[in-house]
Amino acid sequence: MKKFAVIGNPIDHSLSPMLHNFIFKQLNLNAVYDKIYVPDSDLKTIINKIRSGELDGMNVTIPYKSKIMKYLDEVNPRAEAIGAINVVMVQNKTVIGNNTDWYGFTLALNHNKINVNQKKVVIIGAGGVSRGVIFALKQVGATEIHIFNRTFEKIASLSDEIIHPHEIDELKNVIQKDSIIINCTSVGINSLDSPIDLNLLNKNQTVIDTIYTPLKTKLILNSEDIGADIMPGLDMFIYQGLASLDLWFGESISNKVNFDDLKYHIESNLC
């Protein structure tokens, strides 16, 4: 039996076991998926479990998407450019890090018919998921990416012809009535907190959250109430998970999965 897991700190919020174990059962795959709380000091140890064969693959969530890279044997060039990984796999005894967040985000945009080509985008947060989102936005033609973070030093080095870093206090001066806004922070995970004040939201905006627990965060609920276009985090989560399976099994597992059935399964278990 193949064994997979997601690691993080915290980890209780993760729906990855629900997603993957549903797929394993539906496709009659001899595999199981768990979630593992891992403190910072145990990152090297958990990677050795893949190296030794105790685990066949792993997803990585907050706050380790960048921190864990130094413990891997190899990092996919695209993931290296992003600066974060969310998938760990083994090939020929080599432990490899990859990134499916950017791909999952791209597919989620397409699925929700959100066009960012030639558009200005506002991102809040500078963690691992933010890096994948930025990479995806560049691939699909966003012309301006304004990124905000509580610690400006963490994003200052990201500046280029497309990326414009800002102090978080400048958010109110940059958000416009028709902005595309993306939350890449953990603010809102199983809480009633929002990273954006309600008075900055407008019905002509498109508001995206990368958080998927709860299914609709406070930010998404506020945005929906005022009539803005919304994209909760569940679609991105599902697509990045499907892409992880393709990497682990070395074949197009995702093509065998009914997306709508999978999404309904997750939603019905959380409502």
Buried (B, 14 or more C-beta within 10 A) or exposed (E): EBBBBBBBBEBEBBBBBBBBBBBBEBEEBEBBBBBBEBEEEBBEEBBBBBBEEEBBBBBBBBBBBBEBBEBBBEBBEEBBEBBBBBBBBBEEEEBBBBBBBBBBBBBBBEBBEBEBEEBBBBBBBBBBBBBBBBBBBBEBEBBBBBBBBBEBEBBEEBEEEBBBBBEBEEBEEBBBEEBBBBBBBBBBBEEEEBBBEEEBBBEEBBBBBBBBBBBBBBBBBBBBEEEBBBBBBBBBBBBBBBBBBBBBBEEEBBEEBEBEEBBEBBEEEEE
